[in-house]
Amino acid sequence: MNNQIAALAGTVGSTEARPTKQSQQVFDLLTKELEGYLVELRKAYKELIPPIDEILKKHGHPVIEVKPADTPQARQTSAEEDLTGQQ
């Protein structure tokens, strides 16, 4: 996916014209795919890490820290908006 985004950025950035309709379609497709991965990652943080942390604590090891990025809070993906009904 990273290579696809880089290739799209190279194509769009290689001209001073507006992105083509095809480039916009590829961007939309990659955005949806990335949003799906983000939903899975956030789900893993919420569901998988707490049980692992309990095992680590039980054996005297430090827990896994999921720190927020040094950027503004991530926006809710359209897939998450569909699930929660919130925007």
N, C-alpha and C positions, 0 to 999 in steps of 0.2 A: 504494500500500500504506500509506503514511504516513497518508493521509486515512482509510482504512478503520480503522486502529488508533485514530486520534483519535476517529472517530465511535463506535467500540465503547467506548472509555474514557469518552466523554461519556454514552453510554447507561447504562453500568454505574454510573458515578459519580453519576448523577442521582437515585438512590434509595438508601435505607438497607437495602433488601432484598437478598437474595442475587442474584447474576446468574442470569438465566433460562437454561433449557436451551439456547435458541437462541443466547444470548450466549456460552455456553460452547462451543457448536459452532462459532460464528464465530471465537472465539479459537483453538480447535484448528486450524481451517482456515488462519488467518493465520499461526499458529506454524509449521505445515508449510511454507507458502510462503516464509516468512522463512528457515527453515532451509535450504531449497534455494538461496536467494540467498547465504547465508553459505558454503555448500559451494563454490559457484562462485567466490566472492570469494577464499576461501582457496586454491583450486586455481590461480587466476590469480596470486596472490602467489608460489606455489611454482614455477609453470611458465613464466609469462610475464615476470616481472620480471627474473630472472637473465640471460636473453639480452639484454634491453634494457640492463641494467647493463654487460654486457660491451661493447656498442657505445658506450655513454657513456664508459666508461673508455678505450677505444681512441682516442677523439677528445678526451680530456682534460677531460671534463665530470664533475661530481659524480654519483654513483650515486643511485638512488631509495632513500630510506630508509623502510622500513615499520617503524614503531615500535609496540611494544605499547601498548595503551590504558592509561590511568592508573587502570584498574579491575582487579579480580582476573581471573586468566586466564579467558578465555571457556570455557564448558563445551562439550564435544563435542556436536554436534547429533545427533539420533536417526538422521539419514541417514548421518552419519559413523560412528556406532556400528555401523550395519548393515554398512558397508564394512569396518571394522576388527575388528569382533567384540569391541570393548572398550567398557566403560562407565565 
